[in-house]
Structure formats: C-alpha cells, structure tokens
Amino acid sequence: MTGLIIIGDEILSGRREDKHLAKSIELLSARGLAVSWARYVGDEPDRITADIRHALDSGDVVFSFGGIGATPDDHTRACAGRAWGAELGLHPEARELILARCRALAEQEGKPFEPDSADTQRRLQMGFFPVGATIIPNPYNQIPGFSLLGRVHFLPGFPVMAWPMMAWALDHLHADLHGRAVQASKAVIVYGAIESVLTPLMVDIEARYAPVKVFSLPSVDHPVHGRHIELGVKGGAQEVEAAFAYLLQGLSNVGAKIGPTLVQ
C-alpha cells in the first residue's frame, strides 16, 4: 500500500491549499498504483513523530511532504530521527550537493564562495538526516530529500521540488510495484433510487464476487442526471464483468430506472 503524510499548519489553517494529494493520485495512477491512506498534520513535533513512526511500522511505501527545511517551524527531520531512534548527522552526499549549490549561487551573484559563512552553515542544516538515511535527488535546486528503510520518503513541501522527487522515487526505488493496483471499474447511473433499498444488493455482490468492491456515489442536484446514484463495482477485470452483469440483473429485479454505463 501507499500512504501520504502532508505536513504544515498552513494547510490546516487554509492559508495554503493542499495540492499534494491530487498530484500523488495522478503520479501513482500513471504507474498502476493508488493512494491507500493520507494523513494531514500541523507543525506539532509529537504528532509528526507519531505519524512517521506509524509509517515506519506499517510496511507501506510512504511519502511525507513538508517540514524538511531549516527554519524553526521545520520539524520533520528531527521527528524522523526520533521516530526511527537515530541521531541526526550531516549526510556526506547531501553536504557536497548543498555546498555545490551554495558555490553556484555565489558565482551567480558575483561573490566569493565562503563555506564557513553563517549562511552556508544554515543551508547545510538541511542535509542533517537520521543516520543511515539515503538521499532523494532534487532536480530543482539540488538540496536533497531523504528516505528511511528504502520506502518512507521525505520530500519538501514545495510542489515544484516534491513532485519530480516523488516520481524519481517511484521509478528508481519502486519500479517492481508498478501495476499492482490496476483495477477495472464499471458503474451505471440509477435514477431516483434510495441507497437503503439497494444496500442488500450491494452486500450480496461483495459476498459473491470478493474481492470485488461495490461503490455508491449519490447526487441530489446533478446538472445532467438530477437526483441519482452512480452505482458500480471495481476490482480485477474478469471479476468486474461478472459482478456488473449481476448488478444490472439485480437492479432490473427491483424495478430500478437505469441510465448510461460508466467504464474506467
């Protein structure tokens, strides 16, 4: 399974809109994978630590977004160390990448590069990861993220950095998982129906065609279909075809008025 941890007071307060969930769904779907769970957490170290500990214990592939900078409200690196039980140390590859970035910035500004300056030392703080972590390259500004256990990945909150880094991790570290969550989906529009009347049919289908899942998406004011339920099944392609045929027969048996079929 794949999980997400999205960190930041600015998300929970509404000052910034989260875009990581939608993009993660897109990146995973393109590789035949899916989001299994997502957690939002503010800049509270104890809660961040608990969520990272859960991620480490879960066995899931997890992407954590935000909080790996070096300002006072960036707690993720320290929380990851606490959750994993490891001290933070300056990662040697991260050190070289950050120094190279600082040198390039100095050259752009026409200034001498000063590796011992306070500004450079502050930037180097972003390379302090739990000892034993591996790095995730950052194509935007070369300041890396990091991974623990090869499956829990820590990325910046900035989408322009985080999304290419997530794609890199999926393609270079988890290519063996691609395609595992590919599912077929087939649904039908049912007009004027009440979910409680259709619930026995849904339960029957899940019992007969497990592990196929039934989904029911009601709408009361759709601009085209009006009040209706989008009722469908999802799972393996062959199982879905059989379950959907049974669904249509069941709807006919209860006299439901049905509309177009939706295939995904």
N, C-alpha and C positions, 0 to 999 in steps of 0.2 A: 504494500500500500504506500501511498504518497501523502505526506502531510505538509501543512504550511504553518509557520508562526510569523505573524505580522505585528511588528513592534512599533510603538510610538504613541505618546499622548496626543500628538497632533491628529492621528487617525481617529481616536476615540472621542476627541472633542469636536471633530468636524472641521477643524481648520484646514485639513487636507483630506481629499477623497482618496480612499484606497483604490489602487489600480492593479495591485499585485495578484489578487485572487483571479480576476478575469484573465489577465495575461498568463498566469500559471496554468489555468484551464486550457488556454489556447496552445501553449508550448507542449503541455503533456498530451493533449488530444492529437496533435500532429505526429506524435510518436507512439500512438496507440496506448496511452496511459491516461490516468484520471486522478483527480484530487479525491482522496478518501476522507480527509478531515482538514479543518483550518481553525486556528485559534488567534484571536486578537488580544493583545496585552499592552498595557501602558508602560511607561518608563519606571516600573517598580521592580527593583532587583530581585526581591524574594519571589515574585510571581514569574518573572522571566526565568529565574533559575529553576523553578518547579516545572515550567513548560519544557525547558531544554532537557531536564532530567527525564521527563516523560518521553521526549523524542529519542533520547539515547537508549532508553529501556525498551522502546516499542518494537525495534527491529525494522521500522519503516524507513523509507527514504524521506528525509525532511529538509525543507528549505526554510530558513529563517531570514526575514528581511528586516534590516534596520538595526541601528544601535552599535555599529562596529567602528564608528569614528573615534575621535579623541577629545570630545568636548564633555563637560560634566554630566550631560544627560545621556551619554552613550555608555550603557552598562553591559551590553551583550557579551563582549569578550570576557569580562570578569565573571559574568554569570555562567558562561560556558565552562570556564575553569572550575568554578565552584561545583557545578553540576557533574563534571567529569572527575573531580578530585585531583586536579593538576594545577601547578603554578603557571602563571603567565611568563613567557620568555620571548625575547626578540627572535623571530624566525629568521634564519640566515638568508633564505631566498627573498623573504619579504624585505629584509634590510637592504639588500642590493637593489631591489626594484624601487623602493622608496627613495634611496639615495640617488638613483639614476633619474627619477622623476624630479627631485629637488635640483639636481645639476642642470637638467633641461630647462626648468623654469628660470633658474638664474641666468642661463645663457640667453633665453628669450628676452629677459629684462635688461640684458647688458650688464649684469652684476657678477662679481666673483662668487664662486660657489664656496660656502662656508659650512662644512659638515658638522662643526661643533656649535653652530649658532643655535639660539633658543628655538627659532622657528623650525629648523631641521630636526631638532630633538623632539619637538612636539609632533611633527609628522611621523617620526619613527615610532611613536607610541601606537600608531595604527598597525604596526607589524608585530605587536606583542600578542601572541596567541597562546592557548593552552599548550604546554609542552607535549610534543607528539602529533600536533595538528599538521595537516598538509594544506597547501595553498590552492586557491582557485584564481586563475589569472583574470585580470580586469583590463579589457581592451581599451577602455575609455581613458583612464589615467594611470594605469599600471599599479595602483595600490590594491593589493590582492584581498580577497576574502579567504576563508579557510574552511576546512572540513574536519570532522571528528568521526572516527570509525569508518571513514570512507563513504558514509551515507547520510550524515547530518551536516548540512552545508549552511554556512553563514555568509550572507550577502549584504551589500549596502542597501539603504532604503531608497536611493536614487534609481528610478526605473532605467535610465539610460545606461547605468552600470549593471544593475542587478539582472536584467533580463538576458543580456548576452552571456553573463556569467552562469545563469541557470541553464541556458541552452548548452553551454560548453560542458557543464557537469553531466547533464542528461546524455550527451553524445559521447563523452570521453570516459565517464565513470559508470554509466548505467545503460550502455547500449544493449546489454544482454536482457534487459527488461522490456525493451520496446515491443509493442504489440500485445502485451499481456492483458491489457484492459479493453481490447477491441470488443465492442458489443454491437449487436443489431438492435434496432428499436422500431416498433411498429405500433401505431395508435390510430384511433378513429374518433371523430367528433360525435358526441352523443348529445342530442338536443333536449333541453328541458328536463334532464334527469336529476335525481336526487342520489347523492353518494350512498346514503344508508341503504337504499334499495339495491344498489349494485355491489355492496360490500360482500355479500355471500358469494357472488360470482368471482370476485377478486380473490377471496380466500381459497376458493375451490381451485382456481388456476394455479396459485402459488403452491398448493399442496400436490397437484397433479404433475406440474412441469418444473419443479425445483431443479436447478437454482434460478429459473426464470423469475423475474420480479415484475409485479404489476405497479403501474403508476397512474395516479388520478389527479388531473390538474383542472379544477373547476374555475369557471369565469362567469361573472354575472352581467358584464356590460361590454362584451367583445364587440368591436365596431362592425364585424362581418357576421359572426355566428351568434351574437347575442348571448343569452344565458345557455351555457353548455358545459360539458365535461370532456376534456381530452383524456381518453381512457386508452391505456396501452400496456405493452409488455416489452421487456428488454432482457437481453441475455445472448447466448450463442445463437448463430443464425438459424440452424435447423430447429432448435427448440422454440425459437420465437415464432417461426412459421406455424408450427403445430399449435402453440399456445394461442396465437392470434386467431386462427381458424376456430378454436374452441370459444374464444372470447366473442367472436361475431355470432356464433350459434347461440351462445348464452344470452346475448343482447336481443336476438330475434325471439328467443323463448319468452322474454319478459315484455315483449312488445315495444322495445326502445326505438326511438326515431334516430337514425344514424345519418351522418354526413360523410365528408371526404376522409380517405385514409391518409395518414401521415407516416412516411418512412424515413428513417435516418440510419 
